[in-house]
Amino acid sequence: MEKNDKEMNNKQLQKLVERISLEYFGRSFHHQAKFNKRLRTTGGRYLLNNHNIEINPKQYQFFGEDVLVGIIKHELCHYHLHIQGMGYQHRDLDFKVLMKKVGAPRFCDVVPGVSLNKERVIHRYECSICQVQYNRKRRIDVAKYVCGKCHGKLKKIL
């Protein structure tokens, strides 16, 4: 997968979302669409509280405009159904029917270099008394925390 040479700014994204909304949904998009660099594991998101759409810019950079259009269609399905008071969640029939009608993808491709493994254990601790082991994603202060079973002193083993 090659990166795109072209860059797209928020203004161009806004125009693209408005065009796709009219073309595929027959309705106008009255809110804001913008890129959000903090998105990592998702292609985009629809914000319920303000009806804005945020798009992961890496999806466009790595996979191109066709994938970007698919992500926009997906988020616009959430947007238009929510605005109309219909079922806008992934599990709702209204959402599934509209997704199929406009040809929106259910999932997006994973951007290279982004880990989706949330079960990764980085730190392992063991009680010095009862030998119970604790797996943690984040490091803990062994001087402050003790074993939850016997209140023994913890030691880092991995």
Kinemage of the C-alpha trace (Angstrom):
@kinemage 1
@onewidth
@group {chain A} dominant
@subgroup {mainchain}
@vectorlist {calphas} color= white
{ca met a 1} P 0.000 0.000 0.000
{ca glu a 2} L 1.455 3.321 -1.065
{ca lys a 3} L 0.891 6.691 0.504
{ca asn a 4} L -0.938 9.365 -1.475
{ca asp a 5} L 1.050 12.270 -2.783
{ca lys a 6} L -1.971 14.537 -2.414
{ca glu a 7} L -2.938 16.081 0.873
{ca met a 8} L -6.471 17.037 1.806
{ca asn a 9} L -7.355 19.751 4.284
{ca asn a 10} L -10.484 20.145 6.409
{ca lys a 11} L -12.098 22.540 3.939
{ca gln a 12} L -11.735 20.044 1.084
{ca leu a 13} L -13.016 17.270 3.346
{ca gln a 14} L -16.067 19.363 4.247
{ca lys a 15} L -16.898 19.888 0.558
{ca leu a 16} L -16.429 16.173 -0.173
{ca val a 17} L -18.748 15.172 2.688
{ca glu a 18} L -21.395 17.672 1.545
{ca arg a 19} L -21.178 16.349 -2.037
{ca ile a 20} L -21.403 12.694 -0.977
{ca ser a 21} L -24.333 13.493 1.303
{ca leu a 22} L -26.330 15.047 -1.542
{ca glu a 23} L -25.289 12.464 -4.130
{ca tyr a 24} L -25.912 9.260 -2.150
{ca phe a 25} L -28.429 10.292 0.503
{ca gly a 26} L -30.366 13.073 -1.236
{ca arg a 27} L -29.972 15.199 1.880
{ca ser a 28} L -27.609 18.007 2.783
{ca phe a 29} L -24.990 17.829 5.522
{ca his a 30} L -25.374 20.850 7.833
{ca his a 31} L -22.598 20.216 10.318
{ca gln a 32} L -18.819 20.082 10.399
{ca ala a 33} L -16.535 17.379 9.021
{ca lys a 34} L -12.861 17.433 9.904
{ca phe a 35} L -9.775 15.272 10.180
{ca asn a 36} L -8.778 14.082 13.646
{ca lys a 37} L -5.169 12.883 13.892
{ca arg a 38} L -5.813 11.278 17.287
{ca leu a 39} L -8.052 8.580 15.782
{ca arg a 40} L -6.019 5.389 15.573
{ca thr a 41} L -8.103 2.231 15.333
{ca thr a 42} L -11.150 3.615 13.537
{ca gly a 43} L -11.685 5.196 10.148
{ca gly a 44} L -13.994 7.870 11.456
{ca arg a 45} L -16.660 8.690 13.975
{ca tyr a 46} L -19.991 10.454 14.161
{ca leu a 47} L -20.401 12.609 17.263
{ca leu a 48} L -23.920 12.370 18.694
{ca asn a 49} L -23.731 15.515 20.818
{ca asn a 50} L -22.911 17.990 18.028
{ca his a 51} L -23.579 15.897 14.861
{ca asn a 52} L -20.067 16.486 13.529
{ca ile a 53} L -18.013 13.847 11.731
{ca glu a 54} L -14.341 13.174 12.373
{ca ile a 55} L -12.180 11.240 9.924
{ca asn a 56} L -8.839 9.503 10.478
{ca pro a 57} L -6.439 11.234 8.029
{ca lys a 58} L -4.191 8.169 7.878
{ca gln a 59} L -6.952 6.228 6.124
{ca tyr a 60} L -6.767 8.707 3.235
{ca gln a 61} L -2.969 8.846 3.263
{ca phe a 62} L -2.506 5.073 3.174
{ca phe a 63} L -5.518 3.831 1.203
{ca gly a 64} L -6.665 6.721 -0.987
{ca glu a 65} L -9.854 8.526 -1.854
{ca asp a 66} L -11.998 5.438 -2.551
{ca val a 67} L -11.563 4.218 1.018
{ca leu a 68} L -12.133 7.747 2.322
{ca val a 69} L -15.427 7.957 0.430
{ca gly a 70} L -16.499 4.628 1.966
{ca ile a 71} L -15.725 5.864 5.472
{ca ile a 72} L -17.647 9.092 4.824
{ca lys a 73} L -20.663 7.093 3.586
{ca his a 74} L -20.545 4.973 6.738
{ca glu a 75} L -20.457 8.014 9.026
{ca leu a 76} L -23.175 9.754 7.004
{ca cys a 77} L -25.412 6.712 7.571
{ca his a 78} L -25.065 7.312 11.316
{ca tyr a 79} L -25.621 11.061 10.798
{ca his a 80} L -28.754 10.968 8.631
{ca leu a 81} L -30.458 8.183 10.583
{ca his a 82} L -29.778 9.907 13.905
{ca ile a 83} L -31.063 13.247 12.604
{ca gln a 84} L -34.257 11.513 11.403
{ca gly a 85} L -34.772 9.715 14.720
{ca met a 86} L -34.256 6.268 13.203
{ca gly a 87} L -31.985 3.403 14.256
{ca tyr a 88} L -28.453 4.748 13.717
{ca gln a 89} L -26.434 2.114 15.606
{ca his a 90} L -24.559 -0.747 13.942
{ca arg a 91} L -27.035 -3.313 15.251
{ca asp a 92} L -30.147 -1.492 13.959
{ca leu a 93} L -31.959 -2.714 10.857
{ca asp a 94} L -32.382 0.856 9.548
{ca phe a 95} L -28.610 1.277 9.648
{ca lys a 96} L -27.899 -2.048 7.927
{ca val a 97} L -30.408 -1.338 5.147
{ca leu a 98} L -29.063 2.174 4.482
{ca met a 99} L -25.456 0.938 4.513
{ca lys a 100} L -26.305 -1.632 1.854
{ca lys a 101} L -28.264 0.922 -0.200
{ca val a 102} L -25.388 3.428 -0.406
{ca gly a 103} L -22.598 0.833 -0.557
{ca ala a 104} L -20.894 1.860 2.673
{ca pro a 105} L -18.356 -0.547 4.209
{ca arg a 106} L -18.955 -2.058 7.637
{ca phe a 107} L -15.251 -1.921 8.609
{ca cys a 108} L -12.177 -0.062 7.401
{ca asp a 109} L -8.695 -1.403 6.745
{ca val a 110} L -6.109 -1.303 9.515
{ca val a 111} L -3.488 1.396 9.017
{ca pro a 112} L 0.007 -0.116 8.941
{ca gly a 113} L 1.864 0.320 12.215
{ca val a 114} L -1.250 0.503 14.401
{ca ser a 115} L -1.589 -2.357 16.875
{ca leu a 116} L -5.099 -3.633 17.595
{ca asn a 117} L -3.917 -6.131 20.211
{ca lys a 118} L -5.494 -4.808 23.400
{ca glu a 119} L -4.705 -7.925 25.427
{ca arg a 120} L -0.961 -7.307 25.394
{ca val a 121} L 0.599 -7.780 28.827
{ca ile a 122} L 3.647 -5.658 29.406
{ca his a 123} L 4.190 -5.893 33.167
{ca arg a 124} L 3.908 -8.957 35.414
{ca tyr a 125} L 4.035 -8.878 39.199
{ca glu a 126} L 4.125 -11.681 41.757
{ca cys a 127} L 3.307 -11.736 45.444
{ca ser a 128} L 6.316 -12.706 47.548
{ca ile a 129} L 4.084 -14.589 50.037
{ca cys a 130} L 1.329 -16.420 48.090
{ca gln a 131} L 2.932 -16.310 44.609
{ca val a 132} L -0.232 -14.961 42.926
{ca gln a 133} L 0.715 -13.302 39.652
{ca tyr a 134} L -0.785 -10.076 38.328
{ca asn a 135} L -0.630 -8.979 34.691
{ca arg a 136} L -0.838 -5.247 34.022
{ca lys a 137} L -0.768 -3.058 30.936
{ca arg a 138} L 0.652 -0.219 33.002
{ca arg a 139} L 3.491 -0.249 35.495
{ca ile a 140} L 2.550 -0.057 39.179
{ca asp a 141} L 4.482 1.243 42.182
{ca val a 142} L 5.395 -1.876 44.194
{ca ala a 143} L 6.176 0.306 47.234
{ca lys a 144} L 2.588 1.591 47.218
{ca tyr a 145} L 0.524 -1.468 46.155
{ca val a 146} L 0.288 -4.892 47.785
{ca cys a 147} L -1.234 -8.269 46.922
{ca gly a 148} L -5.032 -8.199 46.878
{ca lys a 149} L -5.248 -11.698 48.300
{ca cys a 150} L -2.860 -11.723 51.278
{ca his a 151} L -1.483 -8.141 51.368
{ca gly a 152} L 2.026 -9.429 50.709
{ca lys a 153} L 4.754 -7.438 49.033
{ca leu a 154} L 4.722 -7.425 45.207
{ca lys a 155} L 7.806 -7.879 43.049
{ca lys a 156} L 8.131 -7.286 39.338
{ca ile a 157} L 8.986 -10.486 37.448
{ca leu a 158} L 8.619 -9.377 33.822
